[in-house]
Amino acid sequence: VDQFGGYTGMKPADFVEYLNRVAGDTGFPTDRLLFGGDHLGPNSWQHLNALEAMENSHELIRQYVSAGYQKIHLDASMFLSDDEGDRTKPLADEIVARRAAALCSTAEKTWKALENGSPAPVYIIGTEVPIPGGAKEQEDGLEPTPASDAVQTVEITRNAFLKEGLSEAWERVCGLVVQPGVEFGDDQVFDFSTEKAFGLSHSLDDIPNLVFEAHSTDYQTLSALSSMAEKHFCIQKVGPWLTFAWREALFALASIEDELVETEKASGLKQVMEEVMLENPKYWLKYYPGSDSEQLIKRKYSYSDRSRYYWPDKRLAAAVNQLFSNIRNQVLPATLLSQFMPNQYQAWRQGVLDLDPENLAEFHVREVLKVYASACRSKGN
């Protein structure tokens, strides 16, 4: 989602309108929706020089804040085409902080110009520094951000904010993105280690009103997520695990469909997804190395779930709708549900879930969300 439409085809205001419409259709109170922008900065324009890339970044910030996004992650950590320095190392903290502060200034000016009484934005700073070569090449897990680096990021960014006259905005900086030592690859998960993250966990002890924001927490265990929450990693980002669960559920429904529906009337969901991804490989090709057979498995089943970028495709959306329709038009045997969706079967047996295929799929996604709710001590559904 950006000013050019992004892969979803939506600008920031379009996405707000879309989610509000979904909330209205499902009876979810819109006042419980909090919109946030992740990695807002020049990430999409690293091929441009600093002047052009930052101009795009400022417009990106304007559109996000104007559309009512309240949680703004300022991330200018990437090298731009004319930046000097060793690109095997992170961009200098001073440059990153100066650019982040400039983006914050744009956000503040945009917010103050709004006439709708929108709450003041809160800001997230920092980024998780990627390991060269990617997590999949690491055999001993990931090393958390050194505590000294976290403290230095806060101090340098604070100074940059103050130089921009952003002392009030600094009081609304509530989160610091770091690498807590968690990540996932195509078929492996690097688990949180309390021991490895001990120093980092205590680096915020003397910094008030600031918690860690942890990215790539997908596929962590409940105990790991609970430990993270207790160690200041209070904002836990999850994304691919949710779409991975959605894909798992739809594939399970497709297996049920195969048992109930004649081939010529079936949705062909798996085949449609494969065709769509092969015709437009830009969202997966550079992420899935290997032989043809290895890439085939990754396109379908990788933890990275690059297939999530293809659900908006009209052909794939039509296949999903046909899948739901086909199953709704059949009598779903309980034993078939037990075979392919055992958790949903148990929920149905307990009377807390019906047999509508869309509800069966959404149940699987909610099971993931419940892990986070439990880890963060949240109550409710």
N, C-alpha and C positions, 0 to 999 in steps of 0.2 A: 504494500500500500504506500504509494508516494504520489507526488504531484503529476507524474506521468502515467499513473495507473498501476504500475507494478505488475506482477504475474497474475494478480486477481482481476486486473482491469478496473480496480477501484481506487479513487483518490481518498484522502483521509475523511472528508465529509461523507463520501459515498459509503464508506465502511460503517460509520456511525449510523447512518440512515438504515443500512442493511440490518445491523444488529438490533436497532430499536424496532424494526419491523418484525424480526424474528421474536423478540421479546413480547411484542404485542400479540403475535399469533399464538404464543405459548402461555400467555398470562403471566409472564415474568415481569416484576416491577422494574421499570427502567431506572428508577432512582438507586437501584442496587448494582447498576452497571458502572464500572470504573474503566475508562478508556486510557490505555497507555501506549506509548511509542517506544519501540525497542531499537537500540543501536542507531539512534537518529544522528546523522552526520554524513560524511562523504563516502560511506562504504560503497555505494553503488556507482560512484564516479571516481574511482581510484585511477582510471585511465586519463583523467583530465588534470590540468595543472591546478595549483592550489586556488587561484583566483576563481576559476570557473567552477571547480568542485565545491568550494565553500559558498559561492553564490547559490548553487542548487541546494546546498544544505540549509542555508538561511530560509529559502522559500519553503523547503520541506518543513522546517520548524514552524513557520508562519501558518501553513495550512493545518498542521496538527493542532496547534494551540487554538486557532480560529474555530476549528471543528469541535472543540470542547474536550480534547484529550488533557488529562490532568497529571498523569505520571509520565515524565519525559526523561528518557535515558539519553544523555548527551555523550556521544561516542565519536571522538575524532582521532582515534588511535592508529589509523591506517596511513601508510605512506601514499602520497599523491604523486603524480607523474614527475613533477619538478622538485620534489623533496630530495635533499641530499642526505647522505648517511648510509650506514651499513644496514641493508635491508634484511639481513639475517637476524637482526636484533630489533627490538621494539622501537618505534618512533620516540624521540626524546620527550620526556614527561612535560617539559616546559612548552613545547609546541602543542602537544595534545591538550594541555590545560588551557593555553591561550585560546585555542580554537573552540574548546568547549565553553569557555567563558563568553566568547563572542556569540556563540549560538544561544547561550542562556540570555544574553542581553536582548537578542531578537525575540526570544520567547516572552520575556518580561514586557517588552514594548507592545507586543501583539496582545498579550493578556490585558494589559492596562487600557488598551484601545477598545476592548470589547464592551458592549453596553448591555449584556444579558446577565450580569451579576455572576458570571462563572467563577467558581472557587479558584484561588491562586494555584498555579501548578506546583507540584513537588518534583524534585529532580533526583536522578540517579547518575552517579559519575563512575568512571573507571571501566575497565573491560577485562575479560579473561584472556590472558596472553596465550595464543595457541602454541602447542609444542611443534617444532619443525618436523615435517613429515606426517603429522597427524597422529591421533591417539591410537589408531590401529597398529602402529608400528611399535608401540610401547609394551613391553612384556611385564614390567614391574609396577605398573600403575602410573598415575600422574603425580607430580610433585605440586603441592599447593603453592599459591603465591607466598613468597617470603613475607613475614610480618613486617619487616623494615620497608619493603616495597609498598605495602598497603598504607602504612603511615605516611610515607613520602608522597604517595599519590594524593592523599587527603590534604597534606600541607601545601604542596605545590598548587593544587587546584584551588584551594582556599585563597591563596595569595593572588592567583589570577583573577578570581571573582572580585576580590577587594579592589584590585587595580582597575577593574571595569565599573566600579561603583555598585557592585551587586551584593552588598552586605545583607540586605533583606532577603534576597534570593538564596544566599548561602544558608540562612536559617531554615530554608525549606529543602535543603539537600538531605535526604533521609536514607539513601542507600549507596553502597559502594560495591561495584561488581568486581569480584575476584575469582580466581580459580581455586575452588576448595579441594581439588583432587578428584573430581568426579567427571566422567565422560563416558561416551559409548561409541562403539564402532559398528561395523556391519553386523557382527554376530557376537560381540563381547561387551561387557559392562565393567567399568572401573568403579569400584565401590568406595564410598566415603570411609576414611580412616581417621578416627578421633585422635590417634597418636600423631599421625603425620600433620594434621591440621591444628595441633595444640597451640603452637606459637601464633599462627594466624588468628585463631579463635579469640585469643586474648589481646590482640593488637588494638581492638576497639574499646578496651576496658576504660581508658581515660579519655575517650572521645564521645561526648554526649550526643544523643539524638541520631545516632547513625547505626545502621545494621548492614549486614552483608546481603547482597543479592547474588544468588547462586544460579548460574545458567546450566543447561544440560543435566538437570537432575533426573531426567527421564530414566525409568527402569531401575531406580534405586529401591532397596527394600524399605518397608515401613520402619524398621529399626534404624536404618541409616538416615532416613529423612527426619525421624524424630530426634536423633542425635544432632543432626545439622541444625534443626530449629533451636535446640538447647544451647548451641555453640555460636549464637549470633547470626546464623544463616537463616534469617527469618523470612526473606522473600525468595521463594523457590520457584523457578521458572520451569514449566513443563509444556511441551508442544508435540514433538513427534510421538511420544507414548500415547497421546490421545488419538492421533490420526492412525497410528499403528493398531490401536485397539479397534477403531472404526473399520479399518481394512480387514482385520482378523474376523470381526463379526460378519461383515459382508461376504467374505470368502466362505465362512461357515454356512451362511444362508444360501450361497450359491451351490454348496454341496447338497444342502437339503433340496434345493430346486432341482438338481440333477436327478434326484430320486423320485420326484413327484411330477415333473413336467417333461413333455416330449421335447426332444432336442431342438426341433425346428421352431418351437415356441419359447424356448428358454432365452434368458437375457444374454447369455454368453459373457457375463461380466468379466471374468478373468481374461478372456481373449480380447475383449474390447480394450481393457486396460493395457494389455501388452501392445496392441496395435497403436494406441494413442501415444504411449511412451516411446515406441520405436520411431514413429513419424516425427516426433518433436523431442529429441534427446537432450536438449540443452539443460534441463533441470536435473539430469542424473548422470550423464556420460562421464564428466570429469570426477564424479564422486564414486563411481563404481568401476574400478579397474578389474582386469582379469579376463579369462577366456569367455567365449560366448555363453557357455553353460553356467559359468560363475556369475556373469552379469544377469542372466535370466533369473537365477535364484535371488540375487540382490534386488532386482526390480520388484520382485513380489514380496520378499520377506525381510529385507534389511531393517535393522533397528533404526537406521537413518531415515527410512520411510520417505524416500524422495517421491514416491507415488502420490504423496499428499498434494503436490503441486498440480496434479492433473484432474482432481475431482471437479473443478469448475468446467471442464471440457463438456460440451453439449452432448457428445456421443456417450461419454461415460455417465453423465447425469441421467441420460435417457435409459441407459442400461440398469442403473440403480433403481429407477422408478419402475421399470419393467420387472425387475427382480421382486420388488415389494408387491407389485400387483399380482404376479404369478403365484406367490405364496399365499396372498390373501384370498385368492380364488380356489385354494385347496384346503382340504381338511388336514391339518398338520398333526400327524401321529406323535403322541408323547414320546414314544421310544426313539423316533427320529430326532426330536429335539434333544433328548438325552444323549444321543450318539454324537451330535455335532456341537451342541451348546449346553454342556452339562451344568454350568453355573446358572444359566437362564432356566434350565429345567427345574433345578432345586427352588429357585425363586418362584416359578410358576406353581410348583407343588405346594409351596407355603402360602400361596394366594396373594403375593405381592407384585406379580407381573403377569400381564396377559400375553396372548400369543401373536399380537400384531408384529410383523417382521421389523418395522422401524423401531418399535419399542424394545424388541429383543436386541437390536444393534446398539441402541442408545444405552441400554442397561450395561453393556460391556464397557462403554466409555465411562459411565458413572462409577463403575467399580474402581477405575484408576483414580478418579477424582476423590473417591472416599479414602484412598491411601493418603493423599495429601491433607485432606480434612482431618484425618486422625493424627497425622504427624504434627500438624500445627494446632492441635487441640480444638479444632473447629467443630461445632455441633450442627445438626440439621442434615438435610438432604442435598 
